[in-house]
Amino acid sequence: MRSLQKHPLIFGTLLLTGAGLICRFMGFFYRIYISRIFDAEGMGIHSLIMPVVGLTFSLTGACFQTCISKFVAEQKENEKQPFTLALTLCVPLALLISLLLHRLAEPISRLWLAEPRCQPLLEVFSLAILPSAINSCIKGYCYGRKKTLPPCICQIIEQIIRIGSVFLLVDTLQKQGTTPPLVIMVLGMVFGELASLLCALLFHFIDSARRKRKGTIATTQITYATFFSMLLPLISNRIFLNVLQSMETVAIPVTLERYGLTRSEALSIYGVFTGMVMPLLFFPTTLTGSISVLLLPSVSEYQARGEYGKIKSAIRKNITFCLTLGILSILFFFTCGPYLGKTIYDNELAGSYIRIASFISPFLYLNSTLSGILQGLGKTTLLFGINVSLLIIRLFFIHLTIPVFGIPAYLYLLLFTQLVQFLLYYRSLRSYV
């Protein structure tokens, strides 16, 4: 164990991967459970709010986490100052967005998501924004210091509370003879974020007390201007990307209706794809996502020191690993897809989609880690340009092909854009390889 701790990237990856596997394992059975409680249409309605969830979490959490992680990794004598500065910006922003989302849930559901039944889900979700934002700031601080144990424990606690609260609420309502409403899934998310925040605050206060006794002296400062120089491009990118992703999310059920399906059938197929197929394909990203999170501060540190050989080594090793993992995933999902769909979800359609989508696996895993490297190198504008261009292309062809060929057209579009994304990412890193 001590020898592993001398290699924070490896040790941190193992910790994050272990926590991720535990959470994915729990989430795996949770997905099976909710797919049978709320059916495919319910899963589709729940999936429609994900662009809004992603946008708010990105603006109030992920962007700040990325900035904190990078600046803390570069600060050796005053690593807590970027975290404190970020909180003064993040908390008011999170409160404002939470209030606006709660007030505007009805027009967002009706006009943006084209599904009025999303309104109560968005109203409840707004309660999760502030605890998630503070939690993300604490995680960014931990990742920047390469301290992964607290985020891992918080992640597991969040998943336990999230799933446990849903089980408890559903069981209570069913015993009373009441049909569980879809909003229960979002309530579980709120309870999980609150539990994770309490855990993160506990770890942070203990760590602060320990470091204060050691007498850490602040000698350098990150200014608001420096912080904004990285934060604003990230936020701008996230807003634009999430707007495009939400347009894509809304377009899929709409174009399926043009294909000849009813609204209920379109939402059911969309629910099968987003609630059953993609979670299986994303299961191995537990590992690649852990690597990506820790690559960002590590690559930033290598770049600050001018250690370009280490950057080259990290890129090559991760490409080799992700390709190996992706090829194994293709073999597994293509061979076992029909069996998985029938056995896990009792849905033959899910099995056929898993088989088609299996070829996306290598590019999902490669793009996850290469994106972390590019962010660590400060190439956020380049990432934005690539991602936006591909989303616009995919959105155009969604309207062109799905009304003619149905949901399989979207799977092939996803494969094509993921392949092109990998080639563009790799070309951007070619000078380091």
Secondary structure, 3 states (H helix, E strand, C coil): CHHHHCCHHHHHHHHHHHHHHHHHHHHHHHHHHHHHHHHHHHHHHHHHCHHHHHHHHHHHHHHHHHHHHHHHHHCCCCCCHHHHHHHHHHHHHHHHHHHHHHHCHHHHHHHHCCCHHHHHHHHHHHHHHHHHHHHHHHHHHHHHCCCCHHHHHHHHHHHHHHHHHHHHHHHHHHHCCCCCCCHHHHHHHHHHHHHHHHHHHHHHHHHHHHHHHHCCCCCCCCCHHHHHHHHHHHHHHHHHHHHHHHHHHHHHHHHHHHHCCCHHHHHHHHHHHHHHHHHHHCCCHHHHHHHHHHHHHHHHHHHHHCCHHHHHHHHHHHHHHHHHHHHHHHHHHHHHHHHHHHHHHCCHHHHHHHHHHHHHHHHHHHHHHHHHHHHHCCCHHHHHHHHHHHHHHHHHHHHHHHHHHCHHHHHHHHHHHHHHHHHHHHHHCCCCC
